[in-house]
Amino acid sequence: MARLFALLILFAYCFGPGPSWARVDDTGGCELTVAWDPYEPYSYADGTDTPVGFDIDAVSKIAEMIGCSLTFVEMEWSDVLTALRNGEADMTIGTGYKQDRAVWSYYSEDYRKEVIGLLIRVGTAAEFAGGSLDNIFKTGLVFGKTTDDSYDRDAIAAFERYPTQALRPVSEEQNIGRLLGGSIDGFLIEVNVAAALIRKLEVRQKLEFHPLTFDAGAYRLQMSKKTVAVELVAQMNEAIQQLKSDGWFARALMKYGVN
């Protein structure tokens, strides 16, 4: 009998329900820890205890619809990924799908897009010959890359063909410093993030966009498989579909001046 009981316990441990909905509070609702990094206008601090931005508003609205409360924890982006992988945070916001991370993450349906532009110094556009990144690289110009940015297939191929002309990835703000200092000739950056940084750093008269742009694809919520149940992901997707259909996302983007 004792042996049978032990086998039943082992079976329950191995084949029982997956992770709980992160933490369950006293009312039966769920509590989720959201790891985030500064990425204005999508997520940034404004001097209060709670961050602001389109992604913050979006995840807050989704959580409200499915009966979850949120705790926001600011981290460096690399720490965000580590926390998700280890189950130290439940989710993050505004991420592109990456196949290797899907091993330990769930991804929601997409809820926004990003457009990548080529930021350059004012008055240097004539140096960027050609209508493609590959042709521009042929001129010998040096580019910066941004940590964990997502690029389309053509951009990735161009970076791979000219590895000596692309410096190691750093943050968007560090790349602006590189660009102003002359160590790079341009770098790819999400256009709305660039606009926010240009306002913050007061360099509007020094930087501009080249006409070349890229579609960076769809952005989603990303959740830890260690702490979030797949059933909760399904509820988030239902909420996202509803918010898309009633135009909530479009209205929220306008609030932050996102193109």
N, C-alpha and C positions, 0 to 999 in steps of 0.2 A: 504493500500500500504506500509506504514512504517513497519507494522508487517511482511509483506511478505519479505521486504528487510532485516529485522533483521534475519529472518529465513534463508535466503540465506547466509548471513554472517556466521551464526552459522554452517550451513552445510559445507561451505567452510573450516572453521576452523577445524571441526571435521573429515571431510572426504577428504580434499584436499590432495595435494602431500605431501609426507613425507619430511624429512629434506633435505636441499639443500646440494650440494657437499661442505660441510664445508663452505668456503668463496669463493666467485667468484671475481676474480680480474678484472681490467679494460679491459682486452683482452678477457674475457669470459672464461678463464681457471679457474682452482681451486687451492686453497691454503690449504694445510693440515699441521697441527701441529703434529709432531711425538714425543711422549714422550718416552724416553729411559733410561735405566740404564746400568752402566758399566758391561760388560760380555765378556771380551776378550777371543777369537778372533772375536766374533760376533759383538760387539759394544764397543767402548772404545775411550777415548780422546787421541790425540797425540800432544797437545799443540796448535792446530789451532782452529778456530771458529766452524768447522764442525767435528763431530765425524767420526771415521773410523771403519772398520770391515766388515765382510761378510754380516751381516744383513743390515748394513747401505748401502752398495753398492747395495744390492738386492732391498730394498725399493726405493732407488734413481733411479735405472734403471726402475722399474715398474712405478714410478711416471712420469718419462720422456716419457715412451711409451703411457701413457694415458693423457698426457698434464697437469699434476699437478706440482706445485712447493711445496717444503717442507721447514718447519722450525723445527729444532731439539731442543728439550728442555730436558735437563738431570734432572732426578728425582730419588729418591729412589723407589724401585719396588712397595712398598705399595702405594706410591703417584701416580705412573703411573696408577694403577688400579682405584684409586679414581678419578683421572682426566678424565679417559675414562668414568667411570660410570656417572660422573656429566656433561659430555660434555665440559670439560675444555681443553681437548686434543682430537684430532680426531682419532689417531691410535697409536699402538705400534708394535713392531717387535719381531720375534722369540718367540712366545708363543705356549704352548700346549693347545689343546681344553679342556675346562672345562664347563660342562653342566650348572652349576649354573651361570657362567658368560655369557653364551650365551643368557640369558634373556635380558641383556642390551648391548651385543656386537654382532657384525658380525665377523665371522672368514673367512679368505680367504682359498683357497686350500693350501695344504702344499707345502713348497719349500725346506725344508731340514729335516734331521733326527738328533737325538742325541744318543750317546752311553754313558751309565753311567758305571763308573768303581769304584772299591773299593780301595781308597787310604789309605795306611798304612805306618808305619815307616819301614825303611830299616832293613832287618834282622828279621822281626817278622812274616813272612808268615807262618811259621810252627805252630804258635799259632792258626791259623785260620783253624781248622779241618773241613773237609767236603766240598762238592762241591756245596752247596747251602747256601743262606743267613740264612735260617732257622737253618741248622746244625751249622753254625758259631755262631749264637746267643746262641745255647745250651752250648757253651763253657764258657759263662758268660762274654764275651767281651762287652765293652761299645762303642756305636756308636754315631756319630753326625749326625744331619739332616740339610739340607740346606733350607732356606726360600723359599717356593713356588716351590720346585723342584717337578718334575713329576716322579713317580716310577711305575714300572709295577705291575701287580696284586700280584705276589709272594712276591715282596719286601714289598708292603703295608701290606700284611697279616703277614709277619714276624715282622714288626714293631708293629703291633697291638697285636701280641702274647707276645711280650717282651717289654712292654712299659717302664719298669724301666731301660732298657739298652739302651734307645735312648734319648739323651739330647734334649732340646728344639731347634728348628731350628734357625740357625744364618746364616750369609753370608759365602760364600766359603772361603774367606780369614780368617775369624774368626775361622772357623773349622780347617784350617791349623794350626792356633795358638794353638787351643785345642790339636791337634794331636801332635805337637812338644812339647807341655807342658806336655803331658801324661794324660790329663783328659779324652781323648777318645782313643780308639784303632784303629779306622778307620772311614771313612765316605764315602758315595756315592757322586760322583761328575762327571759331564760331562768331558770326557777325554781330550778334546781340551782346555776347560777352565782350567782344572788342569795343563796342560802343560804350558799354558801361565802364570799362577800364580807361578808355580815352578821356571820358568825363572825369573820372576819379583822379587821374594823373595830370589832367589839364594839358594834354598834348595834342589837342585837336588841330592846331596849326602845323604840326610836324609830321603827322601820319595820315595816310589815306588808303583806300582799298584799290587794288588792281581790278579791272573788270572780270577777271577769271573767278568763278565760284564753283563749288562742288556740293552735291547733295550728301550730307553726312548720315542720312538714314533716319530710322525710327528710334525713339528713346522710350524707356520703360522703367518700371519699378523692378528692383532686384532683391530677392529674399533668400535667407539662409535655409537650406534644407534641414539643418540641424534643429531649427526652432520653429519653423512655420509649416503648417500642414497644407497639403495640396488643396484641401477643401477651402481653406481661407484664400488661397490664390484664385480659385474659381469665383469666389464672392467678389474679390477685387476686380476681376475681369468683367463681371456683370455690372459693377458700379462704373467702370471705365466706359463700357458700351453705352450706358444710360447717359453719362455726362457728355459723351460725344454726340449722341442723338439730340440732346436738348440744347447744344451749343455752349455748354458751360466752359469748356476748355478755350474756345475762341474768345469768349468774353474775358476770361481770366488773362489770356495773353495780351489783350488790348490794355488791361490795367497796368502792365509793366512795359508797355511800348514795344513788345516783341513783334518783329516782322514775320 
